[in-house]
Amino acid sequence: MSNKITQDELETYLWGSAVLLRNHIDAGAYKQYIFPLLFFKRLNDVYEEETDKAVRENGPEAAEWEETHSFTIPDGAHWDDVRNVPSDVGKAIQAAFRAVEKVNSDKLTGIFGDGTWTNKRRLPDRLLKDLLEHFSSKTLSIANCPEDELGQGYEYLIKKFADDSGHTAQEFYTNRTVVHLMTELLQPEPGEAIYDPTCGSAGMLISSIAYLKERGKEWRNVSLYGQEINALTSAIARMNMFLHGIEDFRIVNGDTLAAPAFIERGRLKTFDLVLANPPYSIKEWNRDAFSADRYGRNFLGVPPQGRADYAFLQHIIKSMDEKTGRCAVLFPHGVLFRSEESVMREQLVRGDYVECVIGLAPNLFYNSPMEACIVICRMNKSAERKGKVLFINAVSEVERKNAQSALTDSHIKKIAKAYADYTDDGVFAKTAAIKEIEENSFSLSIPLYIKSSAGSGETDALTLQQHYENWRAASERARNSYALLNEMIGKGGQENA
């Protein structure tokens, strides 16, 4: 009999498991234990649900039919088998995980991660017994907890872990309102292939599916691809996909810059849509290998060792389909104007890859007051957008709530509309031709194109980042004017001579 769990009940239930771990392990390690147990419980409850349905419809023998189940749980590895062991609980959990992975190697290899379940000093039997009993208090069948609801609960838990774990949050969680904005901007379509080269817990990929579901569009024929360098986080991403009811996906654990996972006939596989939040300005990467990249991902140039941002951007552009390819990438503002990347930025602009640059408000990211920007590139711009870049100044589009900043639906709609309209309004959005960008030394710094309208009484309301951006833009304008003046003086001197 169905006993459907409400969203509030689900969230309380899920967070209750983490509360049990407090004072035993660091908050940053919660995900290493809670997510695998949650996924194991879901697998078992769905397996039992499938068995009961088959037996009701076809008799007791149907319980053993292979077609009854969408996956296999071998004898001795069921939830109750683990729940009922008297001692060495961690060893039993680990053995069950490996048994399930082995018999479902095509789908679940490595999905439970490599947590130290047998460390009794960290996870004594009593604590693991309490966790098992807590998860046993509800049945996570599809009837009781449909995939969308469980997926939302899973996302809630990811966010709670991000809130609780402090500095580890950015590893696997991007502010979901920003993710929704990026999805709204690119507008996924049925049948498309969507890619995230630094996918974390797969929130951007799942947001693409949610976008289609909300609009009543077909989503089951969308192919999702992701790569994630952190082994545990990549396992979390795969669990996240399964718990959202998504089957057509490939999540690979690995270093995207050093060893891209998706290769076809010796070249990078290309996708219709790319969403990404690469790690900002990483210093530990193989620049020498990238300088001779076999996939041609250095077509704009080779980034400095201390900042790999343009390495990720070039990888993304090379991964876009020539006709349908488009991307939205979260970057620090520095990619728009840093001098050490000026040659690559010039090639980027001259190649007419950039369609839009959006400046976001501060404090949208965990443990950082920084302002990020969204860079949208498109391989095949429409005729009216060719040779242009749209700049959107959305630094004021933000709502502060419970010590977190977020974009509301109205903010998202306003930004998305400005992008869709692709016209100037003088304050919020401005288009610039490549010639104008060239006159600004190919800087994409937003204040160069959208001047601040703050009056004398409003200046103090500007953020430090805004002051810096405005100062830098003014400096660039002055430098460009000075260079032009010197050039004119030089020409005049030659003529007089």
Secondary structure, DSSP 8 states (H G I E B T S, - for coil): ------HHHHHHHHHHHHHHHTTTS-GGGHHHHHHHHHHHHHHHHHHHHHHHHHHHHH-GGGGG-GGG-SS---TT-SHHHHHT-SS-HHHHHHHHHHHHHHHTHHHHTTTTTT--TT-TTTS-HHHHHHHHHHHHTS---TTTS-HHHHHHHHHHHHHHHHHHHGGGGGGT---HHHHHHHHHHH---TT-EEEETT-TTSHHHHHHHHHHHHTT---TT-EEEEEESSHHHHHHHHHHHHHTT--SEEEEES-TTTS-S-EETTEE--BSEEEE---TT---S-HHHHHT-TT-TTSS----TT--HHHHHHHHHHTB-TTT-EEEEEEEGGGGT-GGGHHHHHHHHHTT-EEEEEEEEET-BTTB--EEEEEEEESS--GGGTTEEEEEE-TT--EEETTEEE--HHHHHHHHHHHHHT---SSSEEEEEHHHHHHTTT---GGGTS-----TTTGGGS-HHHHHHHHHHHHHHHHHHHHHHHHHHHHHHHHH-
